[in-house]
Amino acid sequence: MPAARFFLAFIYLILSSARLSAQGAYLPPDKPRLVIGIIVEQLKFDQLERFRDKLAEDGIKKLINEGTYFKNASYEYMLTQSAPGHATISTGAEPSFHGITPDNWYLPLKNEQIYCTKDIDVNPVGGSFESGLNSPVNLQASTFSDELKVASNKQSKVFGIGLKDNSAILSTGHSADAVYWFDNTTGTWMTSSYYLKSLPAWVNDFNAMKLSQSYLDGSWTLLRPAKDYSECLPDSNNFEKGLNGQSTFPYDLKKIRTKFSAGIKSDYSLLRETPFGNSLTTRLAIRLIEEEKLGKDDVTDYLSICYSATDYIGHRFGPSSVEMGDAILRLDDEIKKLLNYVLDSIGKKNVLIYFTSAHGISEIPAVLQSSKIPAGYFKQNQALQLLRSYLNAVYGEGNWIKGYSERQIFLNRALIEDARIPLEDVQKKVARFLVQFTGVAAAYPYSAFEANDFGNGNLKKIINSFNPQRSGDVIVALNPGWVEKDEDFVTNHNSPYEYDTHVPLIWYGWTVNRSTVNRKVNMTDIAPTLSSLCKVPYPNACTGEPMIELFR
């Protein structure tokens, strides 16, 4: 009997050890080894829901079904553009705090337009000159990955990639090891001397594959049978701008590129206007994770992956087009490839992923009008011309307006001061004049935002986009469904309305539970959530709060 009991106890110990070992294999580490931010430009919440049943089981649907899906995530500011979106996600602050109010702003003292990441003090690395003059110099706050870098004593690896320079740069911040963006002139990935003195050998090898040329030598055809696009407008319609006048499938990219680039062979900008720009981004992301050995030790690394092709496609074809539908389905395929690689090489328990969008987009005004819904185009150039005439009639001949940018009027303050006219009086007159135009919901003078709290309505969203050093003297708000007139695009995003602010937000991996959350969350909540999960300080201008559902 003692021998039998000893044998049974021995077997029990072996089985218990095996069970504990098995459990240990599935227990996540104390902190994720790799955080991946997947940020899509121009993806409304309802667009993802519209195609949800068509998504692959192991692509975006896997994130939804196995992760925590926040169905009511929104930006709480007016100027919903790409750069402010990426900066808001990374800093956890509103544009009024992080300083990236629109993509571009006007600088009256220099009488010039400032691009959000333009930096003339750096040099291009690996690409053309103009494309390389970029850095996070204009971002006024720290980001999650900046804090991660400092907290780990610079042991954390931080990278960002994206077709657009501003998306890749602003989604990472000031302390990244490297940020790579696409150069239209060379068709390759590049960076600036802010990050590196030269491109790593693996990036040069990747560029040498000339994938951009391969994509543009092919065709853009439908990924799925035509019946899978039943939620879209007919492929042939009169609403779309198209590519060089063509707005129906299939697209012979080699032929279109010749016209699109005006015969210039060293122009790869067409790639951005197709889903293959996203394909190129995925291939670089996978190569970067492999070459830089991200997520391979106990120190948390960070990678932001910015998919921008949907932004260009949406502007030219609209959010309900077959082209946009195909771009979303092809994006799903890219997410599937990325997920398969990451889960196989790093493991679900070691990686934390968040999937979201930098902004939404308005429906094409003509599409809304065809359904008898109020909509239209605000002709800003015509409005400016009439405004100048009005000011000349009131104050006498003079260049009273210095510039117009992103729905903001910049007045000639030096001239107004010399004429001894109270600046506030001119601002108010301009605002009152502009509200007379069809499509304008309101116009607000600078003085209205200096010492006011507007609660939580659209006025609050406008003040969240207001920065004294970078905002105009008068800010114009359009009616719902109205967009600024642009000869190159059929629609745009840049409003405080639902279609521009409401975006999908999904968390997946590491300790994330399977859940759906319907409460309203601000996109400023992403950075403090990441900071809390990774046990690092909040970004220094952070106004958001951690999403409590991820801590249960």
Secondary structure, DSSP 8 states (H G I E B T S, - for coil): -HHHHHHHHHHHHHHHHHHHHHHHHHS--SS-SEEEEEEESS--HHHHHHTGGGS-TTTHHHHHHHSEEEEEEE--SS---HHHHHHHHHHSS-HHHHS--SSEEEETTTTEEEETTB-TTS-EESS-TGGG-B-STT--S--HHHHHHHHTTT-S-EEEEESSHHHHHHTT-SS-SEEEEEETTTTEEEEETTT-SS--HHHHHHHHT-HHHHHHTSEE--SS-GGGGTTS--SS-SS--TBTTB-SS-EEHHHHHHHHTTT-TT--GGGGGSTHHHHHHHHHHHHHHHHTTTT-SSS-EEEEEEE-HHHHHHHHH-TTSHHHHHHHHHHHHHHHHHHHHHHHHT-GGGEEEEEEES------HHHHHHTT---EEE-HHHHHHHHHHHHHHHH-SS--EEEEETTEEEE-HHHHHHTT--HHHHHHHHHHHHTTSTTEEEEEEGGGGSS---TTSHHHHHHHT--TTTS-SEEEEE-TTEEE--TT-S----SSSHHHHEEEEEEEETT---EEE-S-EEGGGHHHHHHHHHT----TT------GGGG-
